[in-house]
Amino acid sequence: MKIIIKYILIIFVSLMVLASFISLFESPEKADISLSELVSKINQGEVERITVKEDLLEITTANGQLLQTKKETSVSAFETLVNLGANKDKISTIQIEVKDASGITVILSSVLPIVLPFLLILLIFWFMFSQAQKGSMQAFSFGKSKARLANTVGKKKVTFKDVAGLTEAKEEISEVVEFLKDPQKFRRLGARIPRGIILIGSPGTGKTLLAKAVANEANVPFYFVAGSEFVEMFVGVGANRVRDTFELAKKTSPSIIFVDEIDAVGRHRGAGLGGGHDEREQTLNQILVEMDGFDTNDAVIVMAATNRPDILDPALLRPGRFDRRVILDEPSMKDREDILKIHSLEKPLAKDVNLKLVAERTPGFSGADLANLVNEAAILAARKNQNQVRQNDLFEAIEKVILGPERRSHILSKKEKEITAYHEAGHALVAVSLPHLDPIHKVSIVSRGRAGGYTLKLPTEDKHLRSKMEFESELAVLLGGYAAEKTIFKDTTTGASNDLKVASDLARKMVTQFGMSEKLGPITYGEKDELVFLGKEMGHTRNYSETVAFQIDAEVKKLVAGALATAKKVLTQKLGTLNKIARELIKKETLEQKEFYALVS
């Protein structure tokens, strides 16, 4: 519809221009007079010239005035004037010229106004016909492969050197690259390269980046397609696209097919509403057939990436299809430092920047998170009109990524500021007073994101295991703000709502998942109930009795109550320090690590 309107507007403008062009062929503007008035002027000798154009008389007077009038078509101009009483002698002194209308004038003034509407109608019909024809051609190509051939010409090539960390994953993948370059090395020993490799990892861990590196390292045709591009509303289209993709890869073998987010098409069969999803399941079946039907001489390797391996169909993961699973873990501290170095190459860093300190403060960050962190630091530096990215910019970017941007416009009243100060002071003081906890890096009552204030604790090393004592101390820290409000103001506010939620969830996990309840023992309670066609956890199924449910609630309450008692005890014993921290927060709003530890030492 938009295109039709566009063409109509073009035609309208063209007609306006044409009308202006036609007006150029018309005579200058003339005044209309009657034939009797013309006769009067002739008899008075005021007419110098008369031009006859069919039934139109154009008159030029002695003083140069231009006039016009009409006569009868069947009678000559001379007869008309004489019949109306014009003097013949006077007429003989007048220059009378007879002109026939030129061909171009006739066309432009008479024919075009009639023809142009028909041309407009024909143009509209032509456009509609061409669109219908185009649509029919698209219908024939609907089932064609949407896989794109990676083109790295003129672009920066991503290699294994550009992928920091992921040492084990790169080793697994490099075997595939080596096979494609020198297959005889493996075949003479009877080895068969895996037909399918699936990359499994959390979002942002570098699955797609690693696939791009493989494409450049192998130097073979690399076809990439998203899993969602196979699935359409029309049954059979996805299966046809799968066939077309594999046929294309076989013609150009050795080659690689990379399917990103394969969980979009590879979920458990028979799990949809009403028992299944015909189009998705047919597409998955075709993938299974194609991967099983490879000729042994076909050097075509299928790579796929997903962050939801739990919902994939088991037939997809069996040997002979996706033989090899490559796990991409979150980067370690050393890996994070290497990733930061890569993303900082094109950014001017100040001499005081220590990326190792940044890596220490970013546990749990993925490669994508770190790339975003460096970019946010550069934006902050530009906002300050700096020529270089400084250490403080990177530290501030960490807080922005974790908590959100500062909300300086969120102004607290004097009372709310005091409550927030004691709340955050309670968190920080309990955290520094109990064992097994991470050091405090910053305490602030400046709003960030949805938080009214925050206490930033960051580990000094990566942790993969957590003990019960660590969780109990963490519970006490979470309830430290609540305990401080209760101790100082003898009342509580809604500011502790999120702390209470996190503490309750953690305590319940300790009891039901981690086996950290002495009364209930090392048993897990509750089963995850997942509807895989939705791709997410929907709830838990209770596999225990009402009596056990009562005991679980009692144990959770016991853990939370014990943590609250611990927090109150710490704050009561160190009430002076609590007041000191709160007063400094009210005054400065933010306490850095050195300032905070100077107050509690």
N, C-alpha and C positions, 0 to 999 in steps of 0.2 A: 504493500500500500504506500509506503514512504517513497519508493522508487517511482510509482505511478504519479504521485503528487509532484515529484521532482520534474518529471518529463512534462507534465501539464504546465508547470510554471515556466519551463524553458520555452515551450511553444507560445505561451501568452506573451512573454517578453519579446519573442521573435516577431509576433504579429504587431506588437506596438512599434517595434523598430521599422517593420515593413510599412506600416501606416504613415510613419514619419517620412519614409522614403518616397511614398506615393505623393505626399503633399508637395514634394519638391517639383513635381511635374505640373502642378496646378498653377494657374496664373495668379498674380498678386490679387489681393482682396479688392473686389469691385462692389460699388453700390448698385442696388436694384432700382430701376425706374420702369414706368409703364410705357407702352408704345406711343400713346398720345403725347406723353411728355417728351419722348424722343422726336416725334414729328414737330413739336413746338420748337425744340432746340435747333432742328434742321432748318426750319423756316427762318429762324433768327440768325442763322449762320454761325452757330456755336459749335457745330460738330465738324471735326477735322478728319476722322477716320472711323470706319466700321469694319470689323472682322466678323465674318459669318462662319460659325461652327455648327453645322446641322441646324437645329432650331434655336440656337443661342446666338445673340448679337452682342458683341463686345464693342463698346463705344469709347473713343478717345476724343475729348472735347478740346477746344482751342486752348484752354488754359491748362491742359494736361490731366484733367480729371478722368478717372477710369469708371465707366458705367457698364451695366449689362442689363439685357432684357430678353424675353423669349418671344418667338413668333410661331405661326402655324407651320407645321412640318411640310405640308403639301404645297405651300405657296412660297414663291421666291421672296427675298427680302425687299427687292425693288417694288414688286407689286403690293406687298403688304403696306409699305410706307406710302405709296401713291394712293392706295385705296383709303388710307386714313387721313389724306389731305396734304401730304408733303409736296412741296414745290419741286417739279422735275428738274428745273434749272439749278436749284440749290443742291439737289441730290447729285447732279453731275459734277459738282465741284468737290464732292467728298470722295476720298480714297476708299473704295469698297474692295475687300479681299475675302475670298472664299477659301477656307481651310478644311481639309478632311482630318478627322481624328487619327493620330498615329497609332501604329499597331501596339507599341509598348504601353502607350497611355490607355488604350482600350483594355489591354490585359490587366494592367495594374489596377485600374479603376473599376472595371466591370467584372472580369472573369475571376480574379483572385478572391474577392469576397464570397463568391459562390463555391469555388473549388477548395479553399482552405479548410472549411469545416469538414468536408469529406476526407481531406488529407489527415486531419486531426483524428477522426474516427478510425481511419486505416492504421495510423500509427499506434493507437491504443490497442487495437486488435492484434497487431504484429507483436507488440510487447507481451501481451497476455499469452500468445501462442508460443513465443520464444521461451517464456518462463515455464510453461507447461512442458515443453520439450526438454528443457534443462532439468526439470523435476523428474521426468521419466528416465533421463540418463543417470541421475543420481540414484533412482530406484534400482537400476541395473548394477550400480557400483556400491550399493548399500552394504553388501556383504564382503567387500574387499578389506584387506588388512589395513589397519591404522598404525601399524608399526613404522617408526621412522628410522631411517638409517643415520647413524651418528656421523656428523660431518665436522671434522676438527680442522679443516683447512682455514688458515687465517685466524684461528682462535688459539687461546692459551690451552695447551694440553695438560690435563690432569694425569699425573703419574703416581706410582706408589710413594715417591719421595714427597709428594704433596699431601699424603695421607699420614698424619702423625698418629702415633700409638697403633693400636689394632695389630700388634706384632703377629699373634697367632693367626688372626684372620687373613692377613696378607700372605702368610706362608701357605695356608690352605688354598687361597685363590691363585697364588703364583704357580702352583702345580698345573692348574688348568691352562694358564698362559704358556707354560713350558711345553705342555702337550700339543697345543695348537701350533707352536713354532717347530717342534721336533717330535712328531708322534711316534716315529720308529724307535726312539729311545725307550718308550714304554711298551710298545707292541712286541719287541723282540724278547722281552721278559714275560710276555703273556699278560701284562697288566692292562686293565681296562679303565680308562678315565671315567669318573662319574658323569653320568648323562645329565644330571641336574644338581644344581647347587642352590641352596636357599639361605639367604642372609637373614638372621634373626636378631633383632635388637630393638631397644626403645627408640622412640622418635628422636631424631637428631644425632644419633650415634655414628652416622656416616655410611649407611647402607648404599644409598644412591651414589655418593661420592666414590666409594670403593668400586662400584660397577663402572663408573666413568673411567677410573684408573685402569681397570681391566681392558676396556675398549681401546685405550691408547697403547697399553703395554703389549697386548696381543697383536695389534696391527692387522686385524681381520675385520670383515664386515660385522658391525654391532647394531642389532635392531632392538630398539627399546619401545615399550608400550606399557600403558597403565592398565591394571586389571579391570578397572571400571569401563575401559573402552571396548571390551569384549561384550559387555552386557547391554542389550537394547530391549525395548518394549516388544519388538517383533520376534517371535520364536524362530530359532534357526539361524538368525543373523550372527550371533556370537560364535556358534560352532563353525560357520562358514569363514569367519574372520580368523579363527584359530587355524583352520586348514590352510588358508591363504598365507598366513604368516609363516608357517612351517615349510610350505612349498617354496616360498621366497628364500628362506634361510638355506634350504637344501641346495637350491640352484647356485648359491654363492658360497657354499661350504669350502673350507672351514669357516664357521661363523658362530656368533653368539646371539641368543635371544634373551633379552632382559625384561622381565615382567615386574613392574613396580606395584607394590600394594596388592599382592596376589590374593590376599584374603577377601577382596571384593568379589572374586569369582570362585575361590577355592574352599568355601565354607562347607561344613558338613552337609551331605545330601539328606533330603527328607526332613529338614529342620524348619522349613518355612511355614507360614500360616496356611492351614489346610493340608499340611503334609509335604509341601515342597514348593519350589520355584522352578517351573519347567525350563525357562530360558537359561537361567544360571546353571542349572544342573546339566542341561545338554551341552553347554559350553565347557563345563568342567569335565564331562565325559569325553569330549573331543580332545581336550588337553591330555587326559590320561591315555587315550588311544594313540595320539601322536607321539608321546614320549615313549610309549611301549613299542611302537611300530618302527622305531628308527632302524635303518640298516646299519650293520656294524661298521660299514665303511663311511657312513655319514658323520663327518666331524662337525656336528652341530651340538652345542652345549646350551642348555637352558639355565639361566640364572633368574632368581626371584628374590624379592625382599618383602618382609612383613614384620609388623610389631605385635601380631596376634597369632602366634603359632598354635595356641590352644584351640582355635576354632577351625583350623584347617582339616579337611577330610583326610582320614588315615590312609586312604588309597593313594593320595598325592605324595605322602611322605615315605612310602615303603621303598626298599631297595629296588633299583631299576628305573625309578623315576627321579625323585629328589634324593639321591643317595647320600649326599653330604650336607650336613647342617653346620653352618658357620655362625657362631655366636659372637655378637659384637657387644662387649661389655661397656659400661660407663668408664671413661678414661681415668686412669690413676693420676696421682699428683704429678709424676714425671711426664705422663702423656699430656696432661693439661698444660704443662709448661711448654711442651713442644707444639701443641696446637696453637697456643697463644703467640708463639714466635712466628708461625706461618701466617696467621691472620694479621700480624703486626708489621709484616714486611713492607707493605705499601703505605704505612702510616708513620709520620715523623714522631718518634718517641724521644722524650727528654732523657738526658744522661742519668738522672736519678731513678729511672724506672727499673724496678726489679720484678720481672715476670714470675719468679719463683714465689714471691710473697702473694701475688695475685692467684697463682695456682693453689697455694695453701688455703686461701680464703674461699675457694670455689668447689668444695666437695659436692659430688652429685651433679655437677654441671656436665651436660653433653657437649659434643663438638659444636652443635648449632648454637647452644647457649653461650659458649665462649666466643664464637664469632659475633654474636649479637652484643656481648659485653664490650668487646673491643670497638665495635661500631658506635655503641652508645657513649663510650669514653671519648671518641673522636668528635661526636656531636656536642658533648658537654664542653670540650676544649674550644670548639668553634664558637659556641655560645658565649664563651668568656673572651673571645677575640685573641686567643693564644695561637702561637705558631707551632706549638708542639703539644703532644699528649703527655701529661704529667702523671705521676704516681697517684696523686689524690683523685684525678679524673677516673682512673681505673677503679679505685676503691669506691668512689661514689657510684660508678656504673654498676658495681656488684650489688649495692643496696637497691638501686633502681630496678635491676633485673629481678631480684628476690622479692622485694616488697612493693615496688611501684614508685612513681615519681613523688617528690615532696609536694605537700599541699600547704604552702605557706599562707595561702588565703584562708585556710580553715582556722580561724581564730577562736581560741577557747576563752571562756570567761575566767575570772580570777579563781573562782572556786573549782571549776573543771580542770584548770591548769594544775592546781594544787593536788587534786585527786589523782590526775594522770601521773604527776611527778612521783607521788608515793607508790602508786601502782607499779610503775616501771622500776623504781628503786627497790621494791619488794622482790621482783623477779631477779634483778641483778645481784642483790645481797644474798639471797638464798643460793643462787648459782655459784657464787664465789666461795660460799661457806661449806658446801657439801662436796664429797669426793666423787670421782668418776665422771666429772662434767667438763665440757669444753670451756676454754677461756672466753672472757667477755671482750669484745672488740669495740663496742659502742653502745651507749645508752642514750636514748633521745625521746623527747616528748613532742617532736615535730611530726605531724601526720604524714604518713606515706601510704599510698594506696588506700585501703580501707581501714588501716590500723591508726588509732589515735596516737600511739607511741609505740616504741619497740626497743627490745633488748637484743642486740646482735651477738650470738654465740657461734663461733666457728671452730671446728676441730683442727688440730695441728697435724693430723695424719688421717689417712683413709681408714674407715672402719667397716668391716664386713660382718662382724658378730657383735651383739649387744647382750649384756648380762642383766639378770634380774635387779641387781643393785643399781646399775646404771638407769634402768627404767624407773625404779623407786625414787631416785634422786631427780630424774626428769619430771616426774609427777609433782614433786615438791616445788620445783621451779615454776611449773605451770600454775600452781596454786599460790605462788608467792605474792602475786599482785592482789588476788582475792583476800589473802591473809593480811596484807598490809592495809588494805581499805578497812577491813574488820577491826584491826588493832588500833589504828589511828582515829578513824571516824566513827567507829562503832556501828557501821552501816556498810552496805555493799551497793554497787552500781551495775549497770548493764555492760560496763567496760570489760568485765571478766567473762562474758558469755562465750566467746570463742575459746578462751583458755579452758573453761569447764567442759566444753564439747570435746576438745582435743584430749584432755585428761581422761574423760569418761571412755572415749574410744580406745585409748592406749591401755587403760586398766582392763577393759573387756577383752582386748586381744591377748593380754598377758594371761588371762584366765582361760579363754576358749581356744587360742591358737598356739601359744608358746608354752603351755604346760607349766606355768609359773605359780600355780596355786597348790600349796601343800595339802589342802583339804581335798581337792578334786583330782590331784595327781596329774601325771604326764599323759593326758588324754585331750584330743581336740574335740570340740563340740560344735555342731552345725556343719552343713554341707552347702557349698555354693550352688545356687540354682541359676543356670545360665540358659538363655535363649539365643543360640548362636546366630540365628538369622538376623537378630538385631545387633549382634556383635558386642554385647556388653553384659556385664553381670546385673541381673535383675533382683536378686535377693538371696536369702539363705533359707534352707530347709532345716527345720528342727528335727534332729535325730536323737533327742533325749526327752526324758519325762518332765512333768511339772515340778517334781521334787528337785531334780537336778537344776532346772531353770531357776528355782528359788535359791538354791545353793550358789549358782553363778552370780546372781544379783547380789547376794550377801558378800561373796568374795570381792566383787568389784567395788562395792561400797566400803569394804574393809580397807582395800588398797588406797582408795581415794581419801578416806578418813585418816589413815596413817600418814599419808603425804601431807595433808593439811595440818595435822598436828606437828609434823616435823618443821614445816614452814613457819608456823606460829612460834614454835620454840626458838628457832634461829632469830626471828625478828624481835622477839621479846628480849632475848639475851643481848642483841646488838641494836637496841632501839636508838641509841645515840648516833651510831653510824648511819642508820636508816634516815634519821632526820637530816644529817649532814648531806647525804646524797640527794635527798629530795630538795633541800634548799638550793644546792648547786644546780640542779636541773631546772628549777623555777627561774634561777638567775641566768643561766647560760643556754638552756633548752637542750643542749647536746653535750655529752661527756665522751671524749675519746678514751682509748684504752689506758694511756698513761695517767690521765686525769682521774679516771675512775679508781684505778688501783692505788693511787696516791691517797685517796679518801678512805679506803678500806684497810690500808696497811697499818 
